[in-house]
Amino acid sequence: MRWPPPFRSLPNPAPVFAWSIYDLANQSFQLLINTLLFPLFFTGVIVGDDDRGRALWFQLSALGLLLVVVLSPFVGALADQRAWKRELLLASGAVCAGLTLALGLIQPGQAWLAAAAYLIAAVACGLGENGLGSFLPEISTPSTVGRVSAIGWTTSYIGALLLLGITAAFTLGFGREDASEMRPMLVFAGLWFAAGMIPSVLWLRERATPQVGAGTPLVRGVLARLAQCARDTARFRQLTRFFIAFAVYSAGTLTMIFGLGLIGDRLGFGMHKLILMASVIAVTAGVAAAIAGRVQDRFGHVRTISVFLILWIVATLAMAGAEWVSVPEPVYWAVSGVIGAALGGIGTSSRAIVGAFTPEPRAGEFFGLWGMIYKLAGMVGVLAFGKFSALAGQPIALLVVAAMFGLGLALLLRVDEKAGIAEAIVAPCDPGE
């Protein structure tokens, strides 16, 4: 098979392609369910009360993140111990795809049913995202980890653009702009996810083998592995420092992901403007992810992330200011572009630096920890944003988000990238040693 240029020069194009298409597939949940359509469908159709629905949505989002936090370290350690990364990735994707499809069938007033289906799907998607990341050290090298991560991230935004185009054709072409008419798109989101998993079934294989202690009782073996990793934290000082910074700025990132659709709705955007805003974000995010992939291995992961954090600070301050001062509508599209660049760039760069700081035998475990921190930070950020919005208004809440990015930047500058890469090579952290 002749692979397209991004994959052709790689020594293992098939697994990288399959891995990146999974990134494209789960955009149907990340974009249509978490950000754009389901929040409006849940608040306006299932709950039927915008104020109550918004409050429930932020609480539901936070609970889903909390469940991923609780399960991520256990599932990551299990994946490493039993060499089940592939099995857990595919199983979580199948669960998420099936329940995403089911969300489109839930009727008004069935808020508890919608909440249960969404929570299980969100947990499956979050665990699958960790599992996908854990393949990065296996399908890349220290010199290509940034490039391979960016291929996946860029592909995901290509998927976002395709999904937005289909959503625009559905809403504008058929005149279905009301949230109550979004059911077919929710069903389609589940089918999209399922179809995008097919390359992973065919080509994504796991190099790892069951590790020492895999024959011990399941729970005891996993708990022992987690305890060992906790004792080994001191051997990975730079990864620990990065995780602290990552936790702070991820609180802001996930707040924007879960709240962007509702923020736009509050600003008076109809469905067509929300789709346009999301399209601008997707285009600039994809471009930023591609650029980051080309430069971060040479420019440095820490410096690359710092640039995108500065963009996040500018964007959130601009959005807060736009609520106090009337601005022309083109300003919103410009700010959307900055948000997209910040979102796409910081995502791939953060995943790449974890890959660079992670020894391959602990990939599932460390990326499980990465996912746990990401979701825990997001839970705190989402709850804080909802509370500050209710008590002081959305502009003040956006200023709080900007402060999260600023503090994250200050903490990130304490990370020594060269030392972090050396720690991953010198201290493999294998509990079987």
Buried (B, 14 or more C-beta within 10 A) or exposed (E): EEEEEBBEEBEBBBBBBBBBBBBBBBBBBBBBBBBBBBBBBBBBBBBEEBEEBBBBBBBBBBBBBBBBBEBBBBBBBBBBBBBBBBEBBBBBBBBBBBBBBBBBEBEEEBBEBBBEBBBBBBBBBBBBBBBBBBBBBBBBEEEBBBBBBBBBBBBBBBBBBBBBEBBBEBBEEEEBBBBEBBBEBBBBBBEBBBEBBEBBEEBBBBEBEEBEBBEEEEEEBBEBBBEBBEEBEEBBBBBBBBBBBBBBBBBBBBBBBBBBBBBBBBBEBEBEBBBBBBBBBBBBBBBBBBBBBEBBBEBBBBBBBBBBBBBBBBBBBBBBBBBEEEBEEEBBBBBBBBBBBBBBBBBBBBBBBBBBBBBBBBBBBBBBBBBBBBBBBBBBBBBBBBBBBBEEEBBEBBBBBBBBBBBBBEBBBEBBBEEBBEBBEEEBBBBEE
